[in-house]
Amino acid sequence: MAMALGTPLNYDMMANIFSNPWMVVFYIVGVLTAVFHLSNGLWSFCVHWGILVSPRAQRIGTYVSIVIFILLGYVGIRAIFAFVA
């Protein structure tokens, strides 16, 4: 596998990128925004397609979306810190 510029991906390259604290922050923000976009999109999909119609169902859907955000955000951040020495 290679990045867009043709650089092969490996552990050493990612560890080198994450040696800069600003890059760690940049990647954490990126992961959290992507996870938020996913969880918010799932909630919006369910509302738009009539799966979550009532206010109670939407509230429960909100809690489910929050749990998805927290769990996937945790997994993503843990993956980032696997490269930080």
C-alpha positions as CSV (number, residue, x, y, z in Angstrom):
1,M,0.0,0.0,0.0
2,A,1.2,3.5,-0.8
3,M,0.2,7.1,0.0
4,A,-0.9,9.4,-2.9
5,L,2.7,10.5,-3.5
6,G,4.0,6.9,-3.9
7,T,5.6,6.7,-0.5
8,P,5.2,3.2,0.9
9,L,3.4,3.0,4.2
10,N,5.1,1.4,7.1
11,Y,5.3,1.7,10.9
12,D,8.5,3.7,10.9
13,M,7.0,6.3,8.6
14,M,4.0,6.8,10.8
15,A,6.1,6.8,14.0
16,N,8.2,9.5,12.4
17,I,5.1,11.6,11.5
18,F,3.8,11.2,15.0
19,S,7.1,12.3,16.6
20,N,5.8,15.8,16.0
21,P,3.2,16.7,18.7
22,W,1.3,19.0,16.3
23,M,0.8,16.1,13.8
24,V,-0.6,14.0,16.6
25,V,-3.1,16.8,17.4
26,F,-3.9,17.1,13.7
27,Y,-4.6,13.4,13.3
28,I,-6.7,13.3,16.4
29,V,-8.8,16.2,15.2
30,G,-9.1,14.5,11.8
31,V,-10.2,11.2,13.3
32,L,-12.7,12.8,15.6
33,T,-14.2,14.9,12.8
34,A,-14.5,11.8,10.6
35,V,-16.2,9.8,13.4
36,F,-18.5,12.7,14.1
37,H,-19.4,12.9,10.5
38,L,-20.2,9.2,10.4
39,S,-22.3,9.1,13.6
40,N,-24.2,12.3,12.7
41,G,-24.8,11.0,9.2
42,L,-26.2,7.7,10.6
43,W,-28.6,9.7,12.8
44,S,-29.6,12.0,9.9
45,F,-30.1,9.0,7.6
46,C,-32.4,7.3,10.2
47,V,-34.5,10.5,10.6
48,H,-34.7,11.2,6.8
49,W,-35.7,7.7,5.9
50,G,-38.4,7.6,8.6
51,I,-36.7,5.1,10.9
52,L,-36.6,7.6,13.8
53,V,-39.9,9.3,13.6
54,S,-41.1,10.1,17.1
55,P,-39.2,12.5,19.4
56,R,-38.5,9.6,21.8
57,A,-37.0,7.5,18.9
58,Q,-34.9,10.4,17.9
59,R,-33.7,10.9,21.4
60,I,-32.7,7.2,21.6
61,G,-31.1,7.5,18.2
62,T,-29.1,10.4,19.5
63,Y,-27.8,8.4,22.4
64,V,-26.9,5.5,20.1
65,S,-25.1,8.0,17.8
66,I,-23.2,9.4,20.8
67,V,-22.1,5.8,21.8
68,I,-21.0,5.1,18.3
69,F,-19.0,8.4,18.3
70,I,-17.4,7.6,21.7
71,L,-16.5,4.0,20.8
72,L,-15.1,4.7,17.3
73,G,-13.3,7.8,18.6
74,Y,-11.7,5.8,21.3
75,V,-10.5,3.1,18.8
76,G,-9.2,5.8,16.4
77,I,-7.3,7.6,19.1
78,R,-5.9,4.4,20.5
79,A,-4.6,3.5,17.0
80,I,-2.9,6.9,16.7
81,F,-1.2,6.5,20.1
82,A,0.0,3.0,19.1
83,F,2.5,4.9,16.9
84,V,3.6,7.4,19.6
85,A,6.6,6.2,21.5
